[in-house]
């Protein structure tokens, strides 16, 4: 497994769930069933890494158990195209 890293455009800090993804590479990778999109983890202190690990595992457990979509606590769902 390799990260796509710097090939993805700038990080997203704001809630942009109401906007269409303009990053073609990211949008393409999100269509693959074997790709996990995870945020960049910049802090490398022991406490930060422990919190990141705990949060990641807590988010993965329901997914591994078969939960999908709105059944997950932390999920970004694709925007629904607006008729117009």
C-alpha positions in Angstrom: 0.0 0.0 0.0 1.4 3.4 -0.9 0.2 6.9 0.0 -0.6 9.2 -2.9 0.9 12.0 -0.8 1.9 15.1 -2.5 0.1 14.2 -5.7 -3.1 15.3 -4.0 -3.9 19.0 -4.1 -3.8 21.2 -0.9 -5.2 19.8 2.3 -8.9 20.4 3.2 -9.3 22.2 6.5 -12.9 23.4 6.0 -16.1 21.5 5.6 -16.5 21.3 1.9 -19.0 18.5 1.8 -21.4 20.7 -0.2 -18.9 21.2 -3.1 -17.9 19.0 -6.0 -14.4 17.5 -5.7 -12.2 19.2 -8.3 -9.1 17.1 -7.6 -9.4 14.4 -10.3 -6.8 12.1 -8.7 -8.5 12.2 -5.3 -11.9 11.7 -6.9 -10.7 8.7 -8.9 -9.0 7.1 -5.9 -12.2 7.5 -3.9 -14.0 5.2 -6.4 -11.7 2.2 -5.7 -12.9 -0.3 -3.2 -9.4 -1.1 -2.0 -8.3 2.5 -1.2 -8.6 4.1 2.2 -8.6 7.9 2.3 -7.1 9.1 5.5 -6.1 12.5 6.7 -2.4 13.6 6.9 -1.1 13.2 10.5 1.4 15.9 11.2 2.1 15.6 14.9 4.6 13.0 16.1 4.5 13.3 19.9 3.8 10.2 21.8 0.5 11.6 23.1 -0.6 12.8 19.6 0.3 9.4 18.0 -1.6 7.6 20.8 -4.6 9.7 20.1 -4.3 9.3 16.4 -4.0 5.5 16.7 -6.9 5.3 19.1 -9.2 7.4 16.9 -8.2 5.5 13.8 -8.8 2.1 15.3 -12.2 3.3 16.8 -13.2 4.5 13.3 -12.1 1.3 11.6 -13.7 -1.2 14.0 -17.3 -0.6 12.8 -16.2 -0.5 9.1 -14.5 -3.8 9.5 -17.6 -5.2 11.2 -19.6 -4.4 8.1 -21.1 -1.0 8.8 -21.3 1.3 5.8 -22.6 4.7 4.9 -24.7 6.6 7.5 -24.3 3.7 10.0 -20.7 4.9 10.5 -20.1 7.8 13.0 -17.3 9.4 10.9 -18.0 9.2 7.2 -17.9 11.6 4.3 -20.6 10.7 1.9 -20.5 11.8 -1.8 -22.4 14.9 -2.6 -25.7 14.4 -4.3 -25.8 16.1 -7.7 -28.3 19.0 -7.6 -30.8 19.2 -10.5 -30.5 22.5 -12.1 
